[in-house]
């Protein structure tokens, strides 16, 4: 149970950090990477679940 809680917290933390970092990336850089502002949360969620 403790392992599961730690894992969930780590995933949540990775999600929050990814969203925060991507929000500071300029639009042009995001566009070059093929990511729109609307996709940031979806991409961060995907990245945090597949670590």
C-alpha positions in Angstrom: 0.0 0.0 0.0 2.8 2.4 0.8 4.5 1.6 -2.5 1.3 2.5 -4.3 0.9 5.8 -2.5 4.5 6.7 -3.2 4.1 5.8 -6.9 0.9 7.9 -7.2 2.6 10.8 -5.5 5.6 10.6 -7.8 3.3 10.5 -10.9 1.4 13.5 -9.7 4.5 15.4 -8.9 6.0 14.6 -12.4 2.7 15.8 -14.0 2.8 19.1 -12.1 6.4 19.7 -12.8 6.0 19.0 -16.5 3.0 21.3 -16.8 4.8 24.1 -15.0 7.9 23.7 -17.3 5.9 23.5 -20.5 3.9 26.6 -19.6 7.1 28.6 -19.6 8.2 27.4 -23.0 7.7 30.0 -25.8 4.9 29.3 -28.3 7.3 29.0 -31.2 9.4 26.4 -29.4 6.2 24.4 -28.5 5.1 24.6 -32.2 8.5 23.4 -33.3 8.0 20.3 -31.0 4.5 19.8 -32.4 2.7 20.8 -29.1 -0.1 23.3 -28.8 -0.9 25.2 -25.6 -4.1 23.2 -25.3 -2.2 19.9 -25.3 0.1 20.7 -22.4 -1.9 19.0 -19.7 -2.6 16.0 -21.9 1.1 15.6 -22.8 2.1 16.0 -19.2 -0.4 13.4 -18.1 0.9 11.0 -20.7 4.5 11.6 -19.7 3.9 11.2 -16.0 2.1 7.9 -16.5 4.8 6.4 -18.7 7.9 7.0 -16.6 
